[in-house]
């Protein structure tokens, strides 16, 4: 099964005993996969979640953020004419 870098970050944080901030959609997705159980005390790893966290390679925190789009401008910091009509990043 494929796990996103954010899934890996959350599972590893739960293994360490931390309580990461997880949105409701992401929490539901992890629960539907059977990796966590959402209860009164917050997220808890299931045995399947512990196994998955131990086999997933570590992810560098920089991989969790998307790079900023490249903005092509001229010397006066204006958009180039060719980029005004076509969305080229």
Backbone as a printed PyTorch tensor [residue, N CA C, xyz], in Angstrom:
tensor([[[  0.8460,  -1.1730,   0.0000],
         [  0.0000,   0.0000,   0.0000],
         [  0.8940,   1.2400,   0.0000]],

        [[  0.4740,   2.2790,  -0.7250],
         [  1.2380,   3.5150,  -0.8300],
         [  0.8080,   4.4830,   0.2660]],

        [[  1.7810,   5.0800,   0.9400],
         [  1.5040,   6.0620,   1.9800],
         [  2.1000,   7.3980,   1.5750]],

        [[  1.3590,   8.4720,   1.7770],
         [  1.8590,   9.8030,   1.4590],
         [  2.8950,  10.2100,   2.5090]],

        [[  3.7210,  11.2070,   2.2030],
         [  4.6940,  11.6740,   3.2050],
         [  4.0180,  12.1430,   4.4880]],

        [[  2.8200,  12.7120,   4.3850],
         [  2.1170,  13.1420,   5.5910],
         [  1.6490,  11.9370,   6.4090]],

        [[  1.2190,  10.8640,   5.7380],
         [  0.8570,   9.6350,   6.4480],
         [  2.0490,   9.1070,   7.2380]],

        [[  3.1860,   9.0940,   6.6060],
         [  4.4110,   8.5970,   7.2480],
         [  4.7430,   9.4600,   8.4570]],

        [[  4.6450,  10.7650,   8.2890],
         [  4.9510,  11.6900,   9.3910],
         [  4.0190,  11.4440,  10.5750]],

        [[  2.7390,  11.2850,  10.3140],
         [  1.7540,  11.0770,  11.3820],
         [  1.9880,   9.7340,  12.0730]],

        [[  2.1960,   8.6710,  11.2990],
         [  2.3980,   7.3520,  11.8970],
         [  3.6570,   7.3190,  12.7510]],

        [[  4.7340,   7.9140,  12.2700],
         [  5.9740,   7.9340,  13.0570],
         [  5.8120,   8.7680,  14.3230]],

        [[  5.0550,   9.8580,  14.2460],
         [  4.8090,  10.6780,  15.4390],
         [  3.9980,   9.8880,  16.4660]],

        [[  3.0100,   9.1190,  16.0030],
         [  2.2080,   8.3190,  16.9270],
         [  3.0370,   7.2110,  17.5670]],

        [[  3.9860,   6.6440,  16.8340],
         [  4.8620,   5.6160,  17.4070],
         [  5.6990,   6.2140,  18.5320]],

        [[  6.1580,   7.4720,  18.3220],
         [  6.9700,   8.1450,  19.3420],
         [  6.1480,   8.5780,  20.5490]],

        [[  4.8250,   8.5710,  20.4360],
         [  3.9740,   8.9680,  21.5440],
         [  3.4950,  10.4040,  21.4480]],

        [[  3.8350,  11.0950,  20.3670],
         [  3.3840,  12.4700,  20.1870],
         [  1.9410,  12.4690,  19.6720]],

        [[  1.3050,  13.6140,  19.7610],
         [ -0.0530,  13.7250,  19.2270],
         [ -0.0450,  14.7800,  18.1260]],

        [[  0.1770,  14.3660,  16.8890],
         [  0.2500,  15.3300,  15.7950],
         [ -1.1170,  15.9100,  15.4490]],

        [[ -1.1010,  17.1310,  14.9150],
         [ -2.3420,  17.7590,  14.4770],
         [ -2.7520,  17.1340,  13.1430]],

        [[ -3.9130,  16.4980,  13.1320],
         [ -4.3860,  15.8010,  11.9370],
         [ -5.8010,  16.2880,  11.6400]],

        [[ -6.0350,  16.6560,  10.3950],
         [ -7.3620,  17.1000,   9.9910],
         [ -8.3600,  15.9520,  10.0090]],

        [[ -9.6300,  16.2980,  10.0090],
         [-10.6540,  15.2600,  10.1220],
         [-10.6740,  14.3390,   8.9070]],

        [[-10.4360,  14.8900,   7.7040],
         [-10.4270,  14.0360,   6.5080],
         [ -9.2480,  13.0660,   6.5320]],

        [[ -8.0960,  13.5680,   6.9570],
         [ -6.9140,  12.7030,   7.0230],
         [ -7.0750,  11.6510,   8.1250]],

        [[ -7.6640,  12.0630,   9.2310],
         [ -7.9310,  11.1310,  10.3400],
         [ -8.8560,  10.0070,   9.8860]],

        [[ -9.8870,  10.3730,   9.1390],
         [-10.8330,   9.3790,   8.6280],
         [-10.1550,   8.4500,   7.6280]],

        [[ -9.3010,   9.0040,   6.7720],
         [ -8.5930,   8.1800,   5.7830],
         [ -7.6950,   7.1510,   6.4750]],

        [[ -6.9780,   7.5840,   7.5180],
         [ -6.1150,   6.6480,   8.2550],
         [ -6.9490,   5.5930,   8.9860]],

        [[ -8.1020,   6.0170,   9.4900],
         [ -8.9690,   5.0680,  10.2000],
         [ -9.5820,   4.0560,   9.2380]],

        [[ -9.9420,   4.4970,   8.0340],
         [-10.5120,   3.5830,   7.0410],
         [ -9.4800,   2.5660,   6.5640]],

        [[ -8.2170,   2.9480,   6.5670],
         [ -7.1480,   2.0150,   6.1930],
         [ -6.8280,   1.0280,   7.3110]],

        [[ -7.3720,   1.2910,   8.5060],
         [ -7.1330,   0.3880,   9.6190],
         [ -5.8240,   0.6520,  10.3390]],

        [[ -5.2500,   1.8390,  10.1600],
         [ -3.9650,   2.1530,  10.7790],
         [ -4.1130,   2.7980,  12.1490]],

        [[ -5.2090,   3.5000,  12.3720],
         [ -5.4320,   4.1780,  13.6440],
         [ -6.8710,   3.9600,  14.1000]],

        [[ -7.0900,   4.2180,  15.3810],
         [ -8.4330,   4.2170,  15.9580],
         [ -8.6070,   5.5630,  16.6270]],

        [[ -9.6830,   6.2450,  16.3110],
         [ -9.9640,   7.5540,  16.8870],
         [-10.8990,   7.3670,  18.0620]],

        [[-10.4410,   7.7460,  19.2490],
         [-11.2510,   7.5700,  20.4390],
         [-11.2610,   8.8240,  21.2920]],

        [[-11.7290,   8.6810,  22.5170],
         [-11.8150,   9.8220,  23.4270],
         [-10.4400,  10.3680,  23.7920]],

        [[ -9.4250,   9.5250,  23.7470],
         [ -8.0690,   9.9400,  24.1040],
         [ -7.2450,  10.3190,  22.8790]],

        [[ -7.8840,  10.5100,  21.7410],
         [ -7.1750,  10.9090,  20.5330],
         [ -6.8610,   9.7080,  19.6520]],

        [[ -5.9410,   9.9090,  18.7400],
         [ -5.5530,   8.8320,  17.8150],
         [ -4.6970,   7.7930,  18.5210]],

        [[ -4.9750,   6.5360,  18.2420],
         [ -4.1720,   5.4230,  18.7480],
         [ -3.8240,   4.5260,  17.5730]],

        [[ -2.5930,   4.0410,  17.5450],
         [ -2.1730,   3.1250,  16.4860],
         [ -2.7580,   1.7460,  16.7170]],

        [[ -3.1660,   1.1160,  15.6550],
         [ -3.5790,  -0.2850,  15.7170],
         [ -2.3280,  -1.1360,  15.4770]],

        [[ -2.3980,  -2.4380,  15.7060],
         [ -1.2430,  -3.2860,  15.3830],
         [ -0.8230,  -3.1750,  13.9130]],

        [[ -1.8020,  -3.0350,  13.0230],
         [ -1.4630,  -2.8570,  11.6050],
         [ -0.7410,  -1.5310,  11.3830]],

        [[ -1.1340,  -0.4910,  12.1090],
         [ -0.4640,   0.8010,  12.0060],
         [  0.9540,   0.7530,  12.5250]],

        [[  1.1790,  -0.0060,  13.6090],
         [  2.5450,  -0.1520,  14.1370],
         [  3.4290,  -0.9050,  13.1600]],

        [[  2.8690,  -1.9430,  12.5200],
         [  3.6500,  -2.6780,  11.5220],
         [  3.9730,  -1.7900,  10.3280]],

        [[  2.9940,  -1.0210,   9.8840],
         [  3.2040,  -0.1430,   8.7270],
         [  4.2440,   0.9190,   9.0510]],

        [[  4.2100,   1.4840,  10.2470],
         [  5.1690,   2.5280,  10.6220],
         [  6.5850,   1.9760,  10.7200]],

        [[  6.7200,   0.7210,  11.0650],
         [  8.0710,   0.1570,  11.1940],
         [  8.6770,  -0.1890,   9.8400]],

        [[  7.8470,  -0.4180,   8.8140],
         [  8.3670,  -0.7880,   7.4980],
         [  8.5100,   0.3880,   6.5420]],

        [[  7.9240,   1.5130,   6.8620],
         [  7.9730,   2.6760,   5.9790],
         [  9.3180,   3.3700,   6.1510]],

        [[ 10.0050,   3.6960,   5.0500],
         [ 11.2660,   4.4320,   5.1770],
         [ 11.0200,   5.8500,   5.6960]],

        [[ 12.0070,   6.3920,   6.3760],
         [ 11.8820,   7.7380,   6.9440],
         [ 11.7830,   8.7720,   5.8340]],

        [[ 11.0310,   9.8200,   6.1020],
         [ 10.8300,  10.8880,   5.1300],
         [ 11.4360,  12.1700,   5.6850]],

        [[ 12.1740,  12.8660,   4.8500],
         [ 12.7470,  14.1430,   5.2640],
         [ 11.6180,  15.1520,   5.4230]],

        [[ 11.6200,  15.9900,   6.4790],
         [ 10.5240,  16.9430,   6.6830],
         [ 10.3160,  17.9060,   5.5140]],

        [[ 11.3650,  18.1700,   4.7460],
         [ 11.2100,  19.0680,   3.5970],
         [ 10.3080,  18.4560,   2.5320]],

        [[ 10.1670,  17.1370,   2.5240],
         [  9.3110,  16.4800,   1.5380],
         [  7.8290,  16.6760,   1.8550]],

        [[  7.5160,  17.1640,   3.0560],
         [  6.1250,  17.3640,   3.4390],
         [  5.5430,  18.6490,   2.8510]],

        [[  6.3950,  19.5730,   2.4550],
         [  5.9130,  20.8260,   1.8850],
         [  6.1320,  20.8320,   0.3800]],

        [[  5.2360,  21.4690,  -0.3250],
         [  5.3690,  21.5610,  -1.7690],
         [  6.2430,  22.7630,  -2.1040]],

        [[  7.0890,  22.6390,  -3.1140],
         [  7.9130,  23.7930,  -3.4860],
         [  7.0500,  24.8990,  -4.0820]],

        [[  7.4880,  26.1330,  -3.8910],
         [  6.7530,  27.2690,  -4.4330],
         [  6.8480,  27.2590,  -5.9560]],

        [[  5.7880,  27.6440,  -6.6470],
         [  5.8480,  27.6700,  -8.1140],
         [  6.8410,  28.7200,  -8.5880]],

        [[  7.4770,  28.4390,  -9.6920],
         [  8.4540,  29.3580, -10.2570],
         [  7.7060,  30.4820, -10.9600]],

        [[  8.0620,  31.6940, -10.6340],
         [  7.4150,  32.8600, -11.2280],
         [  8.4090,  33.5250, -12.1550]],

        [[  8.1400,  33.4820, -13.4480],
         [  9.0620,  34.0550, -14.4120],
         [  8.7440,  35.5320, -14.6100]],

        [[  9.7190,  36.3830, -14.3540],
         [  9.5310,  37.8290, -14.4690],
         [ 10.7040,  38.4260, -15.2290]],

        [[ 10.5010,  39.6800, -15.6770],
         [ 11.5900,  40.3680, -16.3620],
         [ 12.4170,  41.1490, -15.3350]],

        [[ 13.2870,  42.0500, -15.8020],
         [ 14.1810,  42.7880, -14.9140],
         [ 13.4300,  43.7320, -13.9790]],

        [[ 12.2290,  44.1720, -14.3610],
         [ 11.4480,  45.0880, -13.5300],
         [ 10.4080,  44.3670, -12.6870]],

        [[ 10.5620,  43.0510, -12.5310],
         [  9.6570,  42.2190, -11.7190],
         [  8.2450,  42.1630, -12.2800]],

        [[  8.1160,  42.2860, -13.6110],
         [  6.8150,  42.1430, -14.2590],
         [  6.7180,  40.7600, -14.8680]],

        [[  5.4760,  40.2480, -14.9420],
         [  5.2930,  38.9720, -15.6140],
         [  5.6540,  39.1240, -17.0790]],

        [[  6.1820,  38.0820, -17.6450],
         [  6.5170,  38.1380, -19.0590],
         [  5.2430,  38.0450, -19.8870]],

        [[  5.2730,  38.6740, -21.0520],
         [  4.0830,  38.7120, -21.9020],
         [  3.6240,  37.3190, -22.3080]],

        [[  4.5440,  36.4320, -22.5070],
         [  4.1640,  35.0780, -22.9260],
         [  3.4600,  34.3060, -21.8160]],

        [[  3.6270,  34.7190, -20.5660],
         [  3.0140,  34.0140, -19.4390],
         [  1.6400,  34.5620, -19.0750]],

        [[  1.2440,  35.6680, -19.6670],
         [ -0.0360,  36.2670, -19.2910],
         [ -1.2220,  35.4890, -19.8360]],

        [[ -1.0540,  34.8950, -20.9810],
         [ -2.1670,  34.1830, -21.6030],
         [ -2.1100,  32.6910, -21.3810]],

        [[ -0.9450,  32.1780, -21.0870],
         [ -0.7640,  30.7520, -20.8670],
         [ -0.2430,  30.5480, -19.4530]],

        [[ -0.8800,  29.6840, -18.7450],
         [ -0.4760,  29.4230, -17.3580],
         [  0.7360,  28.5170, -17.3560]],

        [[  1.9120,  29.0980, -17.4480],
         [  3.1670,  28.3420, -17.4420],
         [  3.8740,  28.6630, -16.1470]],

        [[  4.2640,  27.6600, -15.4270],
         [  4.9590,  27.9300, -14.1720],
         [  6.4120,  27.5720, -14.2780]]])
